[in-house]
Amino acid sequence: MRRVILSKRASRKLENLFTYLETKWSIKVKNEFAFKFDKGIRNIRKFPMSCKQSDKVKGLRMLVLTKQTSVFYRFDDKAIYVVTIFDTRMDPEQLRNQA
């Protein structure tokens, strides 16, 4: 099975998101999001082509975790490369700068 590699940007965004969810909402909300994230990553490890291709950046696929949060990734035979975690409320053109 493919291993998962988070970019420095994706790791930083995920940590910031966890901190935000815990401080602004609750530990329960943070844990629920972490569960969704883990489940989504497990799914794309098994079925990397199951998610929609990005309209903004060629070669990226988009895993929708919540209506506010998507994970953008690439993959090859050995790994899933998580490029960024994106707040869907932001300008989609900013995704080009993060890919």
Secondary structure as the mmCIF struct_conf table of DSSP 4:
data_model
#
loop_
_struct_conf.conf_type_id
_struct_conf.id
_struct_conf.beg_label_comp_id
_struct_conf.beg_label_asym_id
_struct_conf.beg_label_seq_id
_struct_conf.end_label_comp_id
_struct_conf.end_label_asym_id
_struct_conf.end_label_seq_id
STRN STRN1 ARG A 3 LEU A 6
HELX_RH_AL_P HELX_RH_AL_P1 LYS A 8 TYR A 20
HELX_RH_PI_P HELX_RH_PI_P1 LEU A 21 TRP A 25
HELX_RH_AL_P HELX_RH_AL_P2 ILE A 27 LYS A 46
HELX_RH_3T_P HELX_RH_3T_P1 PRO A 48 SER A 50
BEND BEND1 CYS A 51 CYS A 51
STRN STRN2 LYS A 52 GLN A 53
HELX_LH_PP_P HELX_LH_PP_P1 SER A 54 SER A 54
BEND BEND2 ASP A 55 VAL A 57
TURN_TY1_P TURN_TY1_P1 LYS A 58 GLY A 59
STRN STRN3 ARG A 61 VAL A 64
BEND BEND3 THR A 66 GLN A 68
STRN STRN4 THR A 69 PHE A 75
BEND BEND4 ASP A 77 LYS A 78
STRN STRN5 ALA A 79 ASP A 87
TURN_TY1_P TURN_TY1_P2 THR A 88 ARG A 89
BEND BEND5 MET A 90 MET A 90
TURN_TY1_P TURN_TY1_P3 PRO A 92 GLU A 93
HELX_RH_AL_P HELX_RH_AL_P3 GLN A 94 GLN A 98
#
